[in-house]
Amino acid sequence: MIYTVTLNPALDRTVIVDSFTSDDTTRMKSEKTYAGGKGIDVSRVIKTLGGISVALGFCGGYEGLELEGHLLNSGIISSFTRIGGATRVNLIIKEISTGKQLLLGAQGPEIDAVELGQFFQTFRNILDPSYVIISGSIPPGVDSGIYAQLILTAHEKGAFVALDTDGGPLKLGLQSVPDFIKPNQHELGRLVGKEIHTEQDALEAVKPIQGLGVKYIIVSRGSKGLLVISPDGIVKAVPPKLKVDSAVGAGDSSLAGFILAHSRGQNLVECTRLACAAGTATATTPGTALCTRELVDKLLPRIKITEL
């Protein structure tokens, strides 16, 4: 079973307007609310691509109930730990006239020690975890080292562990040596302390991470595609040129595609191809909407693969 962990999930409310008007009412053209958070995005894409996962994390308040309802209506299995605070709500505003997008991200509720302990007990008791995907930010009240503990616990249960986060949680998480990480080039630069501009920069930057024992490293590079560094070789995937509507969730979609293909026993090239197609498909959708199966299938043969 694939499990996803989102400690700081959100309701993502996407609002579309024709244009912003200063000092006057701006009328909303349309709005839609999605269950959000990086791990939840991964679960949503796994479902879209025909797989099954279980979403874990915290949720609370009316907003938490709505989040669970969205997942239920999407056919996604979840087992959240209830908290006293309310699940955060992010606001994404898209201006049609300029194509600009404004993302207002909420901090999230504070988690107390009892709530964290309850979550960890749930996590420690998960059944048959073949893959555990740990993603996103850490909520207030939780120490940055929590991901290192979760990775260690998941490894003890025999799981293949993927970590997708940034900054301190990523550096601390590497101490427990996840099997897989997925930084974009900016996150990789922050991790190693230097800017990443070229493909060669990225390949040099990941060498000390490989030295720790991390097996798979995906470096996402926007329109330049993906680099996947693994024990089976290095693969580059470049998508066709398409109009990008919103890059929100593209990285999560790539992660979902790679892990799902890997869980099906596909080789490195096919895992990378599905990862690139899923991420690219999501980038063409508005707001925090994610890829569709139809578009992913159309893009798969158009992904250019190079083995380095």
C-alpha positions as CSV (number, residue, x, y, z in Angstrom):
1,M,0.0,0.0,0.0
2,I,1.1,3.6,-0.7
3,Y,0.7,6.0,2.1
4,T,1.0,9.8,1.9
5,V,1.7,12.1,4.9
6,T,0.5,15.7,4.9
7,L,1.0,17.3,8.3
8,N,-0.2,20.7,7.2
9,P,-3.0,20.0,4.7
10,A,-5.3,22.8,3.4
11,L,-8.4,23.7,1.6
12,D,-7.3,25.5,-1.6
13,R,-9.8,28.0,-2.7
14,T,-9.2,29.1,-6.3
15,V,-10.9,32.4,-7.4
16,I,-11.0,33.5,-11.1
17,V,-11.4,37.3,-11.8
18,D,-11.4,39.1,-15.1
19,S,-9.1,41.9,-13.7
20,F,-8.4,43.6,-10.4
21,T,-10.0,47.0,-9.8
22,S,-8.3,49.3,-7.3
23,D,-10.6,50.9,-4.7
24,D,-13.7,49.2,-6.1
25,T,-15.4,45.8,-5.9
26,T,-13.7,43.0,-8.0
27,R,-16.3,40.5,-9.1
28,M,-15.5,36.8,-9.0
29,K,-16.0,35.1,-12.3
30,S,-15.8,31.6,-10.8
31,E,-14.5,29.8,-7.7
32,K,-13.7,26.3,-6.7
33,T,-12.4,24.6,-3.6
34,Y,-10.0,21.6,-3.6
35,A,-8.5,19.4,-0.9
36,G,-4.9,20.5,-0.8
37,G,-1.5,20.0,0.6
38,K,1.5,18.3,-1.1
39,G,0.8,14.8,0.1
40,I,-2.9,15.1,-0.6
41,D,-2.0,16.2,-4.1
42,V,0.0,13.1,-4.5
43,S,-2.9,10.9,-3.4
44,R,-5.2,12.7,-5.8
45,V,-2.9,12.1,-8.8
46,I,-2.3,8.5,-7.8
47,K,-6.1,8.0,-7.8
48,T,-6.4,9.8,-11.2
49,L,-3.8,7.5,-12.7
50,G,-5.5,4.4,-11.5
51,G,-3.7,3.7,-8.2
52,I,-4.7,3.5,-4.6
53,S,-3.2,5.3,-1.6
54,V,-4.1,6.2,2.0
55,A,-3.8,9.9,3.0
56,L,-2.6,10.6,6.6
57,G,-2.2,13.8,8.5
58,F,-4.0,16.3,10.7
59,C,-7.4,17.9,10.1
60,G,-9.7,20.0,12.3
61,G,-12.8,22.2,12.4
62,Y,-15.4,22.8,9.8
63,E,-12.6,23.1,7.2
64,G,-11.2,19.7,8.1
65,L,-14.6,18.1,7.7
66,E,-14.9,19.7,4.2
67,L,-11.4,18.5,3.3
68,E,-12.3,14.9,4.3
69,G,-15.6,15.3,2.3
70,H,-13.7,16.3,-0.9
71,L,-11.5,13.3,-0.5
72,L,-14.4,11.0,0.0
73,N,-16.1,12.3,-3.0
74,S,-12.9,11.7,-5.0
75,G,-12.7,8.1,-3.9
76,I,-9.5,8.7,-1.9
77,I,-9.0,6.8,1.4
78,S,-7.9,8.9,4.3
79,S,-7.1,8.3,8.0
80,F,-6.6,11.8,9.6
81,T,-5.8,12.6,13.2
82,R,-8.4,15.1,14.5
83,I,-7.1,18.3,16.1
84,G,-8.6,21.2,18.1
85,G,-7.5,23.9,15.6
86,A,-9.0,24.4,12.1
87,T,-7.5,23.2,8.9
88,R,-5.9,26.1,7.0
89,V,-7.4,27.7,3.9
90,N,-5.2,28.9,1.1
91,L,-6.5,31.5,-1.5
92,I,-5.4,31.4,-5.1
93,I,-6.5,34.4,-7.2
94,K,-6.1,34.2,-11.0
95,E,-6.5,37.4,-13.1
96,I,-7.6,36.5,-16.6
97,S,-6.6,39.8,-18.3
98,T,-2.9,39.4,-17.3
99,G,-2.5,35.7,-16.6
100,K,-1.0,36.6,-13.2
101,Q,-1.7,34.4,-10.2
102,L,-1.6,35.4,-6.6
103,L,-1.2,32.7,-3.9
104,L,-2.0,33.5,-0.3
105,G,-0.8,30.6,1.9
106,A,-2.0,30.3,5.4
107,Q,0.3,29.2,8.2
108,G,-1.9,26.5,9.6
109,P,-3.1,25.5,13.1
110,E,-0.7,24.8,16.0
111,I,-0.4,21.1,16.9
112,D,0.0,20.2,20.6
113,A,2.0,17.4,22.0
114,V,-1.0,15.1,22.5
115,E,-2.2,15.5,18.9
116,L,1.3,14.8,17.6
117,G,1.5,11.7,19.8
118,Q,-1.9,10.5,18.5
119,F,-0.8,11.0,14.9
120,F,2.5,9.1,15.5
121,Q,0.6,6.2,17.1
122,T,-1.6,6.0,13.9
123,F,1.5,6.2,11.7
124,R,3.4,3.5,13.7
125,N,0.4,1.2,13.2
126,I,-0.1,1.5,9.4
127,L,-0.5,-1.9,7.7
128,D,1.7,-3.1,4.9
129,P,3.4,0.2,3.9
130,S,5.3,-0.6,0.7
131,Y,5.7,3.1,0.0
132,V,5.5,6.1,2.3
133,I,5.5,9.6,0.8
134,I,6.1,12.5,3.2
135,S,5.5,15.9,1.8
136,G,5.1,19.6,2.5
137,S,5.6,22.0,5.3
138,I,5.5,21.3,9.1
139,P,2.7,23.0,11.1
140,P,3.4,25.3,14.1
141,G,4.1,23.4,17.3
142,V,5.9,20.5,15.5
143,D,9.7,20.2,15.6
144,S,11.5,20.3,12.2
145,G,13.0,16.9,13.0
146,I,9.7,15.1,12.8
147,Y,10.3,13.9,9.2
148,A,13.5,12.2,10.2
149,Q,11.6,10.3,12.9
150,L,8.8,9.3,10.4
151,I,11.4,8.1,7.8
152,L,13.1,6.0,10.5
153,T,9.8,4.4,11.6
154,A,8.7,3.8,8.0
155,H,12.0,2.1,7.2
156,E,11.6,-0.1,10.3
157,K,8.3,-1.3,8.7
158,G,10.0,-2.1,5.4
159,A,8.7,0.9,3.4
160,F,10.3,2.7,0.5
161,V,10.3,6.3,1.7
162,A,10.0,9.5,-0.4
163,L,10.6,12.9,1.1
164,D,9.5,16.1,-0.6
165,T,10.0,19.2,1.5
166,D,12.4,22.2,1.8
167,G,14.8,23.9,4.1
168,G,15.4,22.6,7.6
169,P,13.0,19.7,7.4
170,L,14.8,18.5,4.3
171,K,18.2,18.8,5.8
172,L,17.1,17.0,9.0
173,G,15.2,14.4,7.1
174,L,18.2,13.4,5.1
175,Q,19.8,12.3,8.4
176,S,17.5,9.3,8.3
177,V,18.3,8.7,4.6
178,P,15.0,8.5,2.6
179,D,15.1,6.4,-0.5
180,F,13.9,9.2,-2.7
181,I,13.8,13.0,-2.7
182,K,12.3,15.5,-5.2
183,P,13.7,19.0,-4.9
184,N,13.3,21.6,-7.6
185,Q,16.4,23.3,-8.7
186,H,15.9,26.2,-6.2
187,E,15.3,23.8,-3.3
188,L,18.4,21.8,-4.3
189,G,20.4,25.0,-4.3
190,R,19.2,25.9,-0.8
191,L,20.1,22.4,0.3
192,V,23.7,22.5,-1.0
193,G,24.3,26.2,-0.5
194,K,24.8,27.3,-4.1
195,E,22.6,28.3,-7.0
196,I,21.7,25.7,-9.6
197,H,21.6,27.1,-13.1
198,T,22.6,24.2,-15.5
199,E,22.1,20.5,-15.8
200,Q,25.7,20.0,-14.8
201,D,25.2,22.2,-11.7
202,A,22.4,19.8,-10.6
203,L,24.4,16.7,-11.3
204,E,27.3,18.0,-9.3
205,A,25.1,19.1,-6.4
206,V,23.4,15.7,-5.9
207,K,26.7,13.8,-5.5
208,P,27.0,14.3,-1.7
209,I,23.3,13.4,-1.3
210,Q,24.0,10.2,-3.2
211,G,26.9,9.6,-0.9
212,L,24.5,9.5,2.1
213,G,22.6,6.6,0.5
214,V,19.6,8.3,-1.1
215,K,18.8,6.1,-4.1
216,Y,16.6,8.3,-6.2
217,I,16.8,12.0,-6.7
218,I,14.4,13.9,-9.0
219,V,15.4,17.5,-9.8
220,S,12.6,19.4,-11.4
221,R,13.6,22.2,-13.7
222,G,10.4,23.8,-14.9
223,S,10.0,23.8,-18.7
224,K,13.4,22.1,-19.0
225,G,11.9,19.0,-17.5
226,L,13.2,16.5,-15.0
227,L,16.5,14.9,-14.1
228,V,16.4,11.6,-12.4
229,I,19.5,10.3,-10.7
230,S,19.4,6.7,-9.5
231,P,21.5,3.5,-9.1
232,D,20.1,2.5,-12.5
233,G,21.5,5.5,-14.3
234,I,20.6,9.1,-15.1
235,V,17.6,10.0,-17.2
236,K,16.5,13.4,-18.5
237,A,12.8,14.0,-19.5
238,V,11.8,17.1,-21.4
239,P,8.1,17.8,-22.1
240,P,6.6,19.4,-25.2
241,K,6.1,23.1,-25.2
242,L,2.6,23.8,-23.8
243,K,0.9,26.9,-22.3
244,V,1.4,26.8,-18.5
245,D,-1.7,28.0,-16.6
246,S,-0.6,27.2,-13.0
247,A,2.5,25.3,-11.8
248,V,0.9,24.7,-8.4
249,G,0.9,20.9,-7.8
250,A,3.1,20.0,-10.8
251,G,5.9,18.7,-8.6
252,D,3.5,16.7,-6.5
253,S,2.1,15.2,-9.7
254,S,5.5,14.2,-10.9
255,L,6.2,12.6,-7.6
256,A,2.9,10.7,-7.8
257,G,3.6,9.5,-11.3
258,F,7.1,8.2,-10.5
259,I,6.1,6.4,-7.4
260,L,3.1,4.8,-8.9
261,A,5.1,3.6,-11.9
262,H,7.8,2.3,-9.6
263,S,5.3,0.5,-7.5
264,R,4.1,-1.3,-10.7
265,G,7.6,-2.5,-11.4
266,Q,8.3,-0.2,-14.4
267,N,11.9,0.6,-15.3
268,L,13.6,4.0,-14.7
269,V,12.8,5.4,-18.2
270,E,9.0,4.6,-17.9
271,C,8.9,5.9,-14.3
272,T,10.5,9.1,-15.5
273,R,8.2,9.4,-18.5
274,L,5.1,9.1,-16.4
275,A,6.5,11.6,-13.8
276,C,7.2,14.2,-16.5
277,A,3.8,13.7,-18.2
278,A,1.8,14.0,-15.0
279,G,3.7,17.2,-13.9
280,T,3.3,18.8,-17.3
281,A,-0.4,18.0,-17.5
282,T,-1.0,19.6,-14.1
283,A,0.9,22.7,-15.2
284,T,-1.7,23.3,-17.9
285,T,-4.7,23.3,-15.4
286,P,-6.0,26.4,-13.6
287,G,-5.4,27.2,-9.9
288,T,-4.8,24.1,-7.8
289,A,-6.6,21.7,-10.2
290,L,-4.4,18.7,-11.1
291,C,-3.9,16.5,-14.1
292,T,-6.4,14.4,-15.9
293,R,-5.8,10.9,-17.0
294,E,-6.7,11.7,-20.6
295,L,-4.1,14.5,-20.9
296,V,-1.4,12.4,-19.2
297,D,-2.0,9.6,-21.7
298,K,-1.8,12.1,-24.6
299,L,1.5,13.5,-23.3
300,L,3.3,10.2,-22.6
301,P,4.5,9.6,-26.1
302,R,5.5,13.3,-26.5
303,I,8.0,13.2,-23.6
304,K,11.5,13.3,-24.9
305,I,13.7,10.9,-22.9
306,T,17.6,11.0,-22.9
307,E,19.7,8.5,-20.9
308,L,22.9,10.3,-19.8
